[in-house]
Amino acid sequence: MAKNAPIGDNARRGAVRDRSQAFNPTTQTWTKRDAGNGQFMDQKKDGEPFKGVRKEHKK
């Protein structure tokens, strides 16, 4: 996982590993996935993408 110190500055050093995110056009939200098994992990409520997580591209 990425390092977030110092706490409170709202910045991330490095990328989040073994994670990706895809946009769901039906619900207009971003969904985070585990790269190892492809399982969905989390979904954002506000419609903004996750910070530091790579985006999946359409094929």
C-alpha positions as CSV (number, residue, x, y, z in Angstrom):
1,M,0.0,0.0,0.0
2,A,1.0,3.6,-0.4
3,K,2.5,5.7,2.4
4,N,0.4,8.5,3.6
5,A,2.6,10.2,6.2
6,P,2.5,12.9,7.5
7,I,-1.1,12.5,8.4
8,G,-3.4,15.4,7.7
9,D,-1.7,16.9,4.6
10,N,-4.1,15.1,2.2
11,A,-1.3,13.8,0.0
12,R,-0.1,10.3,-1.0
13,R,3.4,9.2,-1.7
14,G,3.5,6.5,-4.3
15,A,0.8,4.5,-6.0
16,V,-1.6,2.0,-4.4
17,R,-0.4,-1.4,-5.5
18,D,-2.5,-4.4,-6.5
19,R,-5.6,-2.2,-7.0
20,S,-7.4,-0.7,-10.0
21,Q,-10.6,1.2,-10.5
22,A,-13.2,1.3,-13.2
23,F,-16.1,3.7,-13.8
24,N,-19.6,2.3,-13.7
25,P,-21.7,4.4,-16.1
26,T,-25.0,3.0,-14.8
27,T,-24.5,4.3,-11.3
28,Q,-22.0,7.1,-12.2
29,T,-19.6,5.9,-9.5
30,W,-16.0,4.5,-9.4
31,T,-15.5,1.0,-8.2
32,K,-12.2,-0.3,-6.8
33,R,-11.0,-3.9,-7.7
34,D,-8.3,-6.2,-6.3
35,A,-5.8,-7.0,-9.1
36,G,-5.1,-10.5,-7.7
37,N,-8.5,-12.1,-7.9
38,G,-10.6,-9.4,-9.7
39,Q,-13.0,-9.0,-6.8
40,F,-14.8,-5.7,-6.3
41,M,-13.7,-4.0,-3.1
42,D,-15.2,-0.6,-2.6
43,Q,-17.4,2.0,-4.3
44,K,-17.3,5.8,-4.1
45,K,-20.4,7.7,-3.2
46,D,-19.4,11.2,-4.5
47,G,-18.6,10.2,-8.1
48,E,-14.9,11.2,-7.8
49,P,-12.2,8.6,-8.6
50,F,-10.1,7.1,-5.8
51,K,-6.8,8.9,-5.1
52,G,-3.6,7.0,-6.2
53,V,-5.4,4.0,-7.7
54,R,-4.8,3.3,-11.4
55,K,-7.7,3.4,-13.8
56,E,-8.8,0.5,-16.0
57,H,-9.2,1.4,-19.7
58,K,-12.0,0.2,-21.9
59,K,-11.1,-2.5,-24.4
